[in-house]
Amino acid sequence: LLFNYSACAVGGVYPLFFIIVIFYQKSIPNFVEFKTKNIPVRWGILDDMWSTLDGENSREVMHDRKLVDFKADPKQFPNGLKAAISEVKEKYGLKIGIWHPITGYWYGFDLDGKTAKKHSKHITQNNYGKYILKPTAEDFFAYHNSLYAYLKNAGAEFVKVDNQSSIFLHYRNMGTVGEMADNIHTGIEGAV
């Protein structure tokens, strides 16, 4: 494994090398090695735990954490997300994408956090006590339009939207799965 938690995959008709990055600062030596050894890694995704979350960054508890702010964690990105993405693009030639789940974060939004306060009218509480986006195209669009504007400004070129297969679990008793999936995808795709 690379970077404590990462993957390197090859796929498609043409070789496509792809790397997943969790801890940015710990990843720099690997980027240097790839470049030095002419390993053609071309795409990268900043996966899980890049944003500002409640608690400490740890894979052991990540599914119990809430989103405080979708802006990058200042501990991991002291110069900001834009500077980190620029460095990876300029020095190592990677196109960078960003991961995020449909629920804000694995355990939803922290209501005391900056993002939940800004988007409070788009958030609801589900049957499990998680604060997540309301399952309407309008609410998903409003939130993701703001998120994607931030990511695009930071230099991200694509997103990976996770947790889509859990719509029934997160949105139980809020509508039919098909109806909610259509609303969620319409909102997200409209914001891209």
C-alpha positions as CSV (number, residue, x, y, z in Angstrom):
1,L,0.0,0.0,0.0
2,L,1.0,3.6,-0.6
3,F,0.5,6.5,1.8
4,N,-0.8,4.4,4.8
5,Y,-4.2,4.4,3.1
6,S,-4.2,4.5,-0.6
7,A,-4.3,2.6,-3.8
8,C,-2.8,2.5,-7.2
9,A,-4.8,1.1,-10.0
10,V,-4.4,0.5,-13.7
11,G,-7.4,0.2,-16.1
12,G,-9.0,0.8,-19.4
13,V,-7.8,0.2,-22.9
14,Y,-5.0,2.8,-22.4
15,P,-2.9,2.5,-19.3
16,L,-4.4,4.9,-16.7
17,F,-2.5,5.2,-13.5
18,F,-4.4,6.5,-10.6
19,I,-3.4,7.2,-7.0
20,I,-5.5,7.8,-3.9
21,V,-4.2,10.2,-1.4
22,I,-5.3,10.5,2.2
23,F,-2.6,12.3,4.1
24,Y,-1.2,14.9,1.7
25,Q,2.1,15.8,3.5
26,K,3.0,12.1,3.9
27,S,2.3,11.6,0.1
28,I,5.0,14.1,-1.2
29,P,7.9,11.6,-1.0
30,N,5.8,9.2,-3.1
31,F,5.1,11.8,-5.7
32,V,8.8,12.5,-5.9
33,E,9.6,8.8,-6.3
34,F,7.0,8.4,-9.1
35,K,8.5,11.3,-11.0
36,T,12.1,10.2,-10.5
37,K,11.4,6.7,-11.6
38,N,9.2,7.8,-14.5
39,I,6.2,5.9,-13.1
40,P,3.3,7.4,-15.2
41,V,0.8,8.3,-12.5
42,R,-1.5,10.8,-14.2
43,W,-4.6,11.1,-12.0
44,G,-5.0,11.5,-8.3
45,I,-7.9,11.7,-5.9
46,L,-7.8,13.4,-2.5
47,D,-9.9,10.8,-0.7
48,D,-11.5,10.9,2.8
49,M,-10.6,13.1,5.7
50,W,-9.4,16.1,3.7
51,S,-12.1,18.5,4.9
52,T,-12.5,20.0,8.4
53,L,-14.2,17.4,10.6
54,D,-15.1,17.0,14.3
55,G,-12.6,15.0,16.4
56,E,-9.2,13.6,15.3
57,N,-8.3,12.3,11.9
58,S,-8.2,8.5,12.2
59,R,-9.4,5.7,9.9
60,E,-10.7,3.9,13.0
61,V,-13.3,6.5,13.8
62,M,-13.9,8.2,10.4
63,H,-17.4,6.7,10.0
64,D,-18.5,8.3,13.3
65,R,-17.3,11.8,12.3
66,K,-19.3,14.9,11.1
67,L,-18.4,17.6,8.6
68,V,-17.6,20.9,10.3
69,D,-16.5,22.8,7.2
70,F,-16.0,21.5,3.6
71,K,-12.9,23.8,3.4
72,A,-9.7,21.8,3.7
73,D,-8.4,20.8,7.1
74,P,-5.9,23.5,8.0
75,K,-3.8,21.0,9.9
76,Q,-3.3,18.9,6.8
77,F,-3.2,21.8,4.4
78,P,-1.5,24.7,6.2
79,N,-1.3,26.6,2.9
80,G,-4.8,25.7,1.8
81,L,-6.2,23.2,-0.7
82,K,-5.5,25.4,-3.7
83,A,-1.7,25.6,-2.9
84,A,-1.6,21.8,-2.4
85,I,-3.4,21.0,-5.7
86,S,-1.2,23.5,-7.5
87,E,1.9,22.0,-6.1
88,V,0.9,18.5,-7.2
89,K,-0.1,19.6,-10.7
90,E,2.9,21.8,-11.3
91,K,5.6,19.6,-9.8
92,Y,4.3,16.1,-10.5
93,G,1.9,16.6,-13.4
94,L,-1.2,14.9,-11.8
95,K,-4.8,15.9,-12.5
96,I,-6.5,16.0,-9.1
97,G,-10.0,15.1,-8.1
98,I,-11.8,15.3,-4.7
99,W,-13.8,12.6,-2.9
100,H,-17.0,13.5,-0.9
101,P,-20.0,11.5,0.3
102,I,-23.7,12.5,-0.3
103,T,-24.2,12.9,3.4
104,G,-21.8,15.8,4.0
105,Y,-19.5,13.3,5.8
106,W,-20.0,9.7,7.0
107,Y,-22.0,10.8,10.0
108,G,-23.5,13.9,8.4
109,F,-23.0,17.5,9.3
110,D,-22.0,19.0,12.7
111,L,-24.7,21.5,13.3
112,D,-22.3,23.8,15.1
113,G,-20.0,23.8,12.1
114,K,-19.5,26.5,9.6
115,T,-20.9,24.5,6.6
116,A,-24.1,23.4,8.5
117,K,-24.7,27.0,9.6
118,K,-24.3,28.3,6.1
119,H,-26.6,25.5,4.6
120,S,-29.0,25.0,7.5
121,K,-32.1,25.4,5.4
122,H,-30.9,22.5,3.3
123,I,-30.3,20.1,6.2
124,T,-32.6,17.7,7.9
125,Q,-32.3,15.0,10.6
126,N,-32.8,11.4,9.5
127,N,-34.2,8.5,11.5
128,Y,-30.8,7.6,12.9
129,G,-30.0,11.1,14.2
130,K,-27.7,12.1,11.5
131,Y,-28.0,15.6,10.0
132,I,-27.9,15.3,6.3
133,L,-29.0,17.2,3.2
134,K,-32.7,17.1,2.5
135,P,-33.4,14.7,-0.4
136,T,-34.6,17.3,-2.9
137,A,-32.8,18.4,-6.1
138,E,-32.9,22.0,-4.9
139,D,-31.2,21.3,-1.6
140,F,-28.6,19.1,-3.2
141,F,-28.0,21.6,-5.9
142,A,-27.6,24.5,-3.4
143,Y,-25.1,22.7,-1.3
144,H,-23.1,21.1,-4.1
145,N,-23.0,24.3,-6.1
146,S,-21.2,25.9,-3.2
147,L,-18.9,22.9,-2.6
148,Y,-18.0,22.5,-6.2
149,A,-17.3,26.3,-6.6
150,Y,-14.8,25.9,-3.8
151,L,-13.2,22.8,-5.2
152,K,-13.0,24.2,-8.8
153,N,-11.4,27.4,-7.4
154,A,-8.9,25.2,-5.6
155,G,-8.0,23.5,-8.9
156,A,-9.8,20.2,-8.6
157,E,-10.8,18.7,-12.0
158,F,-13.3,16.0,-11.0
159,V,-15.2,14.6,-8.0
160,K,-15.9,11.1,-6.7
161,V,-19.3,11.1,-5.0
162,D,-19.5,8.3,-2.4
163,N,-22.2,6.7,-0.3
164,Q,-24.7,6.7,-3.2
165,S,-25.7,3.1,-2.6
166,S,-26.9,4.0,0.9
167,I,-29.7,6.3,-0.1
168,F,-32.3,3.9,1.3
169,L,-30.4,3.7,4.6
170,H,-29.9,7.4,5.1
171,Y,-33.2,8.6,3.7
172,R,-35.5,5.9,5.0
173,N,-39.2,7.0,5.2
174,M,-38.5,10.3,3.3
175,G,-39.7,9.0,-0.1
176,T,-39.1,6.2,-2.5
177,V,-35.5,5.3,-3.3
178,G,-36.0,6.0,-7.0
179,E,-37.5,9.4,-6.3
180,M,-34.7,10.4,-3.8
181,A,-31.9,9.0,-6.1
182,D,-33.3,11.1,-9.0
183,N,-33.5,14.2,-6.8
184,I,-30.0,13.7,-5.4
185,H,-28.4,13.0,-8.8
186,T,-30.3,15.9,-10.4
187,G,-29.0,18.3,-7.8
188,I,-25.4,17.1,-7.8
189,E,-25.2,16.9,-11.6
190,G,-26.7,20.3,-12.0
191,A,-24.0,21.7,-9.8
192,V,-21.1,20.2,-11.7
